[in-house]
């Protein structure tokens, strides 16, 4: 503790990033370059029980995934206006990942303003069942791959 009352915590700042983001918005986001075990160590050091559970689940899921073979993905294409884009990306449900943003190149008059349109490609891993059979999306889900935000 210094003269102003501040505490110095001598820990690796690389692994503190996911801890800080979890405390900010409640989601566990770990860059691919980081070892999940390092994030687990930091979560245990700071005694954040809910984060410790999440990291342990992720480590266990990754171990199960590697033992089950190649991962399969399902993709969706979402059509969005420029003003909807930030909200759409920030409110994607868990498991969906942003892949690509494509400008359609056309703009149209929406109210008094021109609005550009985009296609946003997102993906999600297909769930593998315990007996090794991959669960495919339903016919309804396959048909709805292109839908409006």
C-alpha positions as CSV (number, residue, x, y, z in Angstrom):
1,X,0.0,0.0,0.0
2,X,1.4,3.4,-0.9
3,X,1.1,6.7,0.9
4,X,-2.2,7.5,-0.9
5,X,-3.8,4.2,0.2
6,X,-3.6,2.6,-3.2
7,X,-2.6,-1.1,-3.4
8,X,-0.1,-2.5,-5.8
9,X,-1.1,-5.9,-7.2
10,X,1.8,-7.5,-9.0
11,X,0.1,-9.8,-11.5
12,X,0.4,-10.4,-15.2
13,X,-1.7,-7.8,-17.0
14,X,-2.2,-10.0,-20.0
15,X,-4.4,-12.4,-18.1
16,X,-6.1,-9.5,-16.2
17,X,-7.9,-8.3,-19.4
18,X,-10.4,-11.2,-19.5
19,X,-11.0,-10.7,-15.7
20,X,-11.7,-7.0,-16.1
21,X,-14.0,-7.6,-19.1
22,X,-15.9,-10.2,-17.2
23,X,-16.4,-7.8,-14.3
24,X,-17.5,-5.1,-16.7
25,X,-20.2,-7.0,-18.7
26,X,-20.5,-10.5,-17.3
27,X,-19.2,-12.4,-20.3
28,X,-16.1,-14.5,-20.5
29,X,-14.1,-13.6,-23.6
30,X,-10.6,-15.1,-24.0
31,X,-8.4,-14.3,-27.0
32,X,-7.1,-17.4,-28.8
33,X,-3.5,-16.5,-27.9
34,X,-4.2,-16.7,-24.2
35,X,-4.0,-19.9,-22.2
36,X,-7.3,-20.5,-20.4
37,X,-5.3,-22.0,-17.5
38,X,-3.7,-18.6,-17.0
39,X,-7.1,-16.9,-16.9
40,X,-8.2,-19.6,-14.4
41,X,-5.2,-18.8,-12.2
42,X,-6.1,-15.1,-12.1
43,X,-9.8,-15.8,-11.5
44,X,-8.7,-18.0,-8.5
45,X,-6.3,-15.3,-7.3
46,X,-9.0,-12.7,-7.3
47,X,-11.5,-15.2,-5.8
48,X,-14.2,-14.7,-8.4
49,X,-16.1,-18.0,-8.0
50,X,-18.5,-17.5,-10.9
51,X,-15.6,-16.8,-13.3
52,X,-13.7,-19.8,-11.9
53,X,-16.6,-22.0,-12.8
54,X,-17.0,-20.5,-16.3
55,X,-13.3,-20.9,-17.1
56,X,-13.2,-24.5,-15.8
57,X,-16.3,-25.3,-17.9
58,X,-14.6,-23.8,-21.0
59,X,-11.4,-25.8,-20.4
60,X,-13.5,-29.0,-20.0
61,X,-15.5,-28.3,-23.1
62,X,-12.4,-27.6,-25.1
63,X,-10.9,-30.9,-23.9
64,X,-14.1,-32.7,-24.9
65,X,-14.2,-31.0,-28.3
66,X,-10.6,-32.0,-29.2
67,X,-11.4,-35.7,-28.3
68,X,-14.5,-35.7,-30.5
69,X,-12.8,-34.8,-33.8
70,X,-13.4,-31.9,-36.2
71,X,-15.8,-29.1,-35.2
72,X,-18.7,-28.4,-37.6
73,X,-20.3,-24.9,-37.9
74,X,-23.7,-23.5,-38.9
75,X,-23.7,-20.1,-40.6
76,X,-26.3,-17.3,-40.7
77,X,-26.5,-14.2,-42.9
78,X,-28.3,-11.3,-41.3
79,X,-29.4,-8.2,-43.3
80,X,-29.0,-5.0,-41.3
81,X,-29.3,-1.3,-41.8
82,X,-26.3,0.9,-40.8
83,X,-28.1,2.1,-37.6
84,X,-28.9,-1.4,-36.5
85,X,-25.5,-2.9,-36.9
86,X,-23.9,-2.0,-33.5
87,X,-27.0,-3.2,-31.6
88,X,-27.2,-6.4,-33.6
89,X,-23.5,-7.3,-33.0
90,X,-23.5,-6.4,-29.4
91,X,-26.7,-8.4,-28.6
92,X,-25.7,-11.6,-30.4
93,X,-26.6,-14.6,-28.2
94,X,-23.9,-16.7,-26.6
95,X,-22.3,-19.1,-28.9
96,X,-22.7,-17.0,-32.1
97,X,-19.5,-15.4,-33.4
98,X,-19.2,-12.5,-35.9
99,X,-17.5,-13.8,-39.1
100,X,-17.8,-11.1,-41.8
101,X,-19.5,-7.8,-42.7
102,X,-20.4,-7.2,-46.3
103,X,-21.7,-3.9,-47.6
104,X,-24.5,-4.5,-50.1
105,X,-23.5,-1.2,-51.6
106,X,-27.1,0.1,-52.0
107,X,-28.5,2.8,-49.8
108,X,-32.1,3.8,-49.6
109,X,-34.1,6.6,-48.1
110,X,-35.3,5.7,-44.7
111,X,-37.2,8.6,-43.2
112,X,-35.1,11.7,-43.9
113,X,-31.8,9.9,-44.0
114,X,-30.0,7.6,-46.3
115,X,-29.2,4.2,-44.7
116,X,-26.6,1.8,-46.0
117,X,-27.4,-1.9,-45.8
118,X,-25.0,-4.7,-44.8
119,X,-25.0,-8.5,-44.6
120,X,-23.5,-9.8,-41.4
121,X,-22.2,-13.4,-41.4
122,X,-22.2,-15.1,-38.1
123,X,-21.4,-18.7,-37.1
124,X,-21.9,-21.1,-34.3
125,X,-20.5,-24.6,-33.6
126,X,-22.9,-27.4,-33.9
127,X,-23.6,-29.3,-30.7
128,X,-22.2,-32.8,-30.7
129,X,-24.2,-35.4,-28.8
130,X,-22.6,-37.9,-26.4
131,X,-22.8,-40.8,-28.9
132,X,-20.9,-38.9,-31.5
133,X,-23.8,-38.0,-33.8
134,X,-23.8,-34.4,-34.9
135,X,-27.2,-32.7,-34.4
136,X,-28.0,-30.8,-37.6
137,X,-30.2,-27.7,-37.5
138,X,-33.9,-28.2,-38.2
139,X,-35.3,-27.5,-41.7
140,X,-36.9,-24.3,-40.3
141,X,-33.4,-23.1,-39.1
142,X,-31.9,-24.0,-42.5
143,X,-34.5,-22.0,-44.3
144,X,-34.1,-19.0,-42.0
145,X,-30.4,-18.5,-42.6
146,X,-31.1,-15.3,-44.4
147,X,-33.4,-13.1,-42.4
148,X,-33.7,-9.4,-41.5
149,X,-32.4,-8.0,-38.1
